[in-house]
Structure formats: C-alpha cells, structure tokens
Amino acid sequence: MVDETLKIIKALSDETRLKIVKFLLNGEKCVCEIFPHVKRTQSTTSIQLGKLEKSGILKSRREGKKIFYFISDLRVCNIFESLGSRKKIKKCRCEGCR
C-alpha cells in the first residue's frame, strides 16, 4: 500500500503531470485537447501521459486515430477532492465513481 501511495505522489509531483490530471478531473480528454491546455508540445505531453498511465493513475482508449485519457484510480480523485480541487465529475471513469 505504501509503495502504491508513493508511486501516485511521485507521479503527481511533476507540474505538467499535475496539470494533466487536474484537467482530466472534468472527464476524459483527447491528447489534442490536453497538450494545448498544459502548454507543452504534443511529444512532451505524450511522454508525461505515458508516465501517468504506467503509475496507474490514467488509462486510455483509442477511437480511430485519437487517443482519449481518463483518470482510472479513485484515490487520485479523492486526493483532489480533499484538497478542494475536485468538483462532481460527470464523466469520471474511476472504479469508485462509476
């Protein structure tokens, strides 16, 4: 449990990854929507999305040529909720929010 918690905290400690996750609190988004929001190149954003996926925070789904990302771990939503940064998510796909 401690290792998983540490993995989540480390993943969220990067400013770009934190911005990505906060942006996804409102529901899933395509990469084409994410990289302009975080003001990074598509390549940099994709690298950070990969790290978030590897840490188990995000999952993705492909629709044609587009890749959509969404938060997959309820604990991450709870972190933001406890910090007052999370409002009711209409399209959350976390296990606990479905």
Backbone torsions as a table, in degrees:
resi	resn	phi	psi	omega
1	MET	NA	-42.8	179.9
2	VAL	-63.8	-41.1	179.4
3	ASP	-61.7	-41.6	179.4
4	GLU	-66.8	-41.5	178.9
5	THR	-63.5	-43.6	178.9
6	LEU	-63.0	-39.6	178.3
7	LYS	-61.0	-43.0	179.0
8	ILE	-65.4	-46.2	-178.6
9	ILE	-63.6	-41.8	177.8
10	LYS	-62.8	-42.1	-179.7
11	ALA	-64.1	-36.4	-178.7
12	LEU	-83.2	-5.8	-177.1
13	SER	-77.1	-12.1	177.9
14	ASP	-88.5	133.1	-175.9
15	GLU	-58.1	-44.6	-179.4
16	THR	-64.9	-45.2	179.2
17	ARG	-64.4	-37.5	177.6
18	LEU	-63.2	-43.6	177.8
19	LYS	-61.9	-40.6	179.4
20	ILE	-61.2	-49.4	-177.3
21	VAL	-64.2	-43.2	178.2
22	LYS	-60.8	-37.7	178.5
23	PHE	-65.9	-35.4	-178.1
24	LEU	-80.9	-4.0	176.7
25	LEU	-63.6	-21.7	179.2
26	ASN	-90.5	6.6	178.9
27	GLY	122.1	173.7	-176.0
28	GLU	-66.9	150.3	-179.3
29	LYS	-140.0	152.7	174.8
30	CYS	-80.9	152.6	176.7
31	VAL	-53.9	-37.0	-178.3
32	CYS	-64.3	-19.2	175.2
33	GLU	-92.4	-30.0	-173.9
34	ILE	-74.9	-49.0	-172.2
35	PHE	-64.5	-35.1	175.2
36	PRO	-68.4	-32.5	-179.2
37	HIS	-65.4	-41.2	-178.0
38	VAL	-87.5	-2.9	177.4
39	LYS	57.2	46.3	175.3
40	ARG	-129.7	165.4	177.6
41	THR	-69.7	162.1	178.6
42	GLN	-62.0	-38.4	-179.8
43	SER	-62.8	-48.6	179.4
44	THR	-61.9	-43.3	-180.0
45	THR	-62.7	-42.2	179.2
46	SER	-62.8	-38.1	177.3
47	ILE	-62.7	-45.4	-179.7
48	GLN	-67.3	-37.5	176.0
49	LEU	-62.4	-39.4	177.0
50	GLY	-61.5	-40.8	178.3
51	LYS	-65.8	-39.5	178.4
52	LEU	-67.4	-35.5	176.7
53	GLU	-68.1	-43.1	-179.4
54	LYS	-63.2	-33.2	179.9
55	SER	-79.3	-7.5	177.6
56	GLY	88.9	4.4	-179.3
57	ILE	-76.1	-40.0	-178.0
58	LEU	-117.7	158.7	167.6
59	LYS	-131.1	164.2	-179.7
60	SER	-133.5	161.4	173.6
61	ARG	-142.3	146.7	-178.9
62	ARG	-101.7	137.7	174.4
63	GLU	-133.4	97.8	-173.0
64	GLY	66.1	-124.7	178.9
65	LYS	-89.7	-8.8	-177.1
66	LYS	-92.1	144.4	175.5
67	ILE	-115.4	126.8	179.8
68	PHE	-107.8	137.8	179.8
69	TYR	-114.2	147.7	177.2
70	PHE	-149.3	155.0	178.2
71	ILE	-72.3	131.5	-175.7
72	SER	-114.7	-3.0	-175.6
73	ASP	-119.3	115.2	-179.0
74	LEU	-57.2	-33.4	-179.5
75	ARG	-59.1	-35.1	179.1
76	VAL	-66.5	-44.4	176.6
77	CYS	-60.3	-40.7	179.6
78	ASN	-64.7	-36.0	177.5
79	ILE	-59.9	-49.1	-178.3
80	PHE	-68.3	-34.1	178.0
81	GLU	-65.1	-42.6	-179.8
82	SER	-68.7	-25.0	176.9
83	LEU	-87.1	-3.0	179.1
84	GLY	81.1	12.2	-177.7
85	SER	-96.8	-3.9	-175.2
86	ARG	-115.9	124.4	172.1
87	LYS	-100.6	177.0	-179.8
88	LYS	-57.4	124.9	-179.4
89	ILE	-92.7	121.5	-177.6
90	LYS	-77.5	-34.5	-173.8
91	LYS	-117.9	26.4	-178.5
92	CYS	-64.2	139.8	-178.9
93	ARG	-113.1	12.9	176.6
94	CYS	-61.4	151.7	179.0
95	GLU	-56.1	-43.5	-176.8
96	GLY	-77.4	-18.0	-176.8
97	CYS	-95.8	-13.0	-177.3
98	ARG	-71.3	NA	NA
